[in-house]
Amino acid sequence: MRIKTISRTKEDYVKEREGDIDKVYHNYDPKYHPFQQQREYVRALNAVKLDKIFAKPFIGSLTGHSDGVWCTCTSPKSLVQFLSGACDGEIRVWDLPTQKTVFHIQAHSRFVRGLVCDPAGKTFYSCSDDGTIKRWRLTMDVDTQGIKGSDYNPEPINTWHGKNEFYSIDHSWQDDTFVTCSTVISVWSPERQEPIHEFSYQTENLLKAKFNPAEAGLLAATSSERGVLLYDVRASSILRKVQMSMNSNDIAWNPREPMNFTVANEDYHLYTFDMRNLATPMTTHTDHVGAVMSVAYSSTGREFCSGSYDRTIRIWNVSSSRSREVYHTSRMQRIFCVNFSADGRFVISGSDDTNVRIWKAYASAPLYKPSKREEEKLDYQNSLKKKYAAFPEIRKIARHRHLPKVLKKMKDKEENRKKKDKSVFNEMQ
């Protein structure tokens, strides 16, 4: 007589240790899962709703400045330290995890217009309306006992004097040169007291200049006469110029696609250009209802953030014309500067109300290190949200954002104006 039995080894189903997770086996054959798409849709819908529930982007407000915060800067070599410069000439170095001031300097007698760290992250440069550029040592090993009463008073390593006030400063990604903007664009070396290169364009003031991440000799700049210019430092010449409808307040290169850059304009929009074809912008980003004051890219190159005169911060996907996130608070005033942290997880903003604020780049992302199972679950939910993003109910929940009443009225007014202009243009055709 033959008897058939089920035979299995204990290693396949018995836990090795008491704290281990039970082993679960799953048959992926579609015939055993006739309602797979329906279940996935419900899971995607629940994931989008949970994102709304856990969306708490605001981390903290850093106080200490006694005047509006005009510029911020993050270190390329550190996830901890960042800097802020105020309109009264004060510079503060902050510790991101503890949200405390490491030390502060009364660096200038007037506006601090620009801050930038060198690629090594050991020093930083500041420029001001008082016509000076100063180089400082960047350190976190300072015990200031809460700043008040501290006797720590660092002195600048170098000081450069210009003929006019400076509007911005940026450091090269490859070497030790840095660039400043005033009535001319000046390229400096830390070993010399005079500029090694100078560029001017007619009678225009140059407002912002940024080095290209890949080409050490390429500069992008904005001017006071609505121009966006590309300079070649090696040839000492202007390569190309784009004339915008209004002034551009800031400019930023994409660190992963260094042929592309984004400008923040006074006409409430941001424009992403490919420097190989400047005839038309690749993308026009159109959600702000006030002049855009600042723009900064994430280290991934897939996203950038912007700060505006309408008192909001927006985060954008590079290829999208609409922002994926908008941040605001009742106390936050006009935003002058924004920056991503070095790892791209946080956004740092400085505003007219003297405060520096820290935000999460992803509003519902946890601040702690998730376990392996939780990471897998979050990845699965993200893939489902991406798969079903075009479904009306999911798209509606994912895109909905609460705006202040005043801002909502301004946005509706701007959209109505655009519709009217479009209808008038169509009638003329």
Buried (B, 14 or more C-beta within 10 A) or exposed (E): EEEEEEEEEEEEEEEEEEEEEEEEEEEEEEEEEEEEEEEBBEBBBEBBEEBEEEBEBBBEBBEBBEBBBBBBBBBBBBBBBBBBBBBBBBBBBBBBEEBEBBBBBEBBEBBBBBBBBBBEBEBBBBBBBBBBBBBBEBBEEBEBEEBEEBEBEBEBEBEBEBEEBBBBBBBBBBEBBBBBBBBBBBBBBBEEEEBEBEBBBEEBBBBBBBBBBBBBBBBBBBBBBBBBBBBBBEEEEBBBEBEBEEBBBBBBBBBBBBBBBBBBBBBBBBBBBBBEEBEEBEBEBBBBBBBBBBBBBBBBBBBBBBBBBBBBBBBBBBEEBEBBBBBBBEEBBBBBBBBBBBEBBBBBBBBBBBBBBBBBBBBBBEEEEEEEEEEEEBEEBEEBBEBBEEBEEBEEEBEEBEBBEEBEEBBEEBEEEEEEEEEEEEEEE
